[in-house]
């Protein structure tokens, strides 16, 4: 009986530890600022799944340089995957104090890295460093990102990579 009780306690501890690692049990209690900080930390750790865990299932991810928004968690996850593949040394830093409300957060940032991987089939690695500034606006509900809009100097970014003159 003691062995069974020990195993049950151990199993419960493992389950609680696993849930704590995903943020599942406590995500709804996270503030927009906590969500943004955890999300950026996941990007900087190149942990695509962790970053995607911050998205609501029906998230809309808008990148000003693209023709249309990514809709849904898997589509938004692909954005993180592309960036972490194309720039494995990426660094995404929040600058200054964010503007926070009950519904979301807006913040300025600098994104930098070296393009050592392909962005896609038509954009091979350039092996050039880059750094650009931008602003992100996020709507957060129940500890999940429901909308993310990224606004940045895509022209300057593309010039740094040598895609345009």
N, C-alpha and C positions, 0 to 999 in steps of 0.2 A: 504494500500500500504506500509506503514511504517513497518508493521509486516512482510510482504513478504520480503522486503529488508533486514530486520534484520535476518530473517531465512536464506536467501541466503548467507549473509555475514558469519553467524555462520556455515552453512554447508561448505562453502569454507574454513574457518579456521580449521574446524575439518578434512577435507580432506588433507589440507596442513600439518597439524600436524601429521596425520597418515603416510603420505608419508615420512616426515622427520624422523619419528621413524624407518622406515624400511630402510632408506638410498637409496630408490629407485631412487629418482630424482637426487641424487648427487653421486651415486656409481661410475659412469664412471670417475669422477674427482678425486677419491681417489688415492693416491700414494700407491705403494706396501707396504711401511712402515705403512701407515694408515690402510690398509686392514689387515695386520698382527696384529697390535695392537688391532683393533676392534674385530678381530676373536678370539684372545686369551682372550680378555675381555668377550666375549660371552661364551667361554668355562668355564672361571672362575666363571661366573654368573650362570652356569649350564643351560643356555638358548639354548637348542638344535636347535630350529627354527632360532634363531638369528645367531648362528654359521653357520647353513646351508645356510643362506641368502647370505653368502660371496662366496658360490660356484657358478661357472658357471654351466649351465645345463649339460654340457658334461665333467665335472671335472673328473680327474683321481687322486685317492688318493692311494698312495703307502706306505704301512707300511712294513718295511724290515723284520719283523717277520712273515709275512703272505705269503702264496704261490703265490697269485696274487693280483693285484691292484683292488680296488673298483672303478667301472666306473659309472659315473652318479651321479647327485645330491642326489637322494634318498639313493643310496648305501653308499655314503660318509657320509650322515646324520646319518646312522645307526652306524657308528664308534663313532661319538660323543655321541649318545644315549647309546651305550654299556659302554663307559668310565664313563659317568655321572651317570649311574645306578650302576655300580660296585664300584665306588669311589665317593660318593656324596660330599665328602669334598675335591675333587681334587683341585690342584693348579698347573697351568702351567705358569712358569716364564721364560721370555726371559732373557738371561745372556749376558752381554757385549753389544757391538755395533754390530748391524746386518750389513751384506753386502747387499747393495741395488743397483739395477740397474733399468733402465726403464722397464725391462721385469719381474722383480721379486725380491725376497729377500731370504737370507739365514741367519739363526740365530741359536745360541746354546741356549739350555734351560735345565731347571730342571722340572720334572713332579713328583708330590708327592701326597699322599693321604692315605686313609685307605680303604682296600678292604672289605666293609660291604655289598656289593651286588654281585649277580652272574655275571660273565663275559659271561656265556653261560650255556647251559644245562649240559655240562661236567665239568664246572669249577665254583663250588659254592663259596660263600664268604669264605674267610679265616680269616677275621677280623684282618689281619696283616697290619701294616703300610708299605709303600714302598716309595722309592725315587730313581729316575734314571735320568741320563743325556742323552741328545741327540742333534741332529741337524735336522732342518727342512729346506727344500728347496721348495720355492713356485714360480710358474710362475703366474703372475697376468696380466690380460688383461681387459681393460674397467672396472676396479674396482672389478673384480671377480677372484677368485682363479681358474685357469684352470688345474693346476697340484700341488699336494702336495706330497712330499716325506719325510717320517720320518725315521731317522736312529738312532737307540739307542741300548743299551745293553739289549736285550731281555733275555739273559741267567741270568744276574744279577737280573733283574726284577722278573723272575720266581723263582729264588732262594729265594728272599725276601718273596714271597708269599708262599713258601714251596711246590711248585709244583715239584721241582727237588731238589736233594741233592747236 
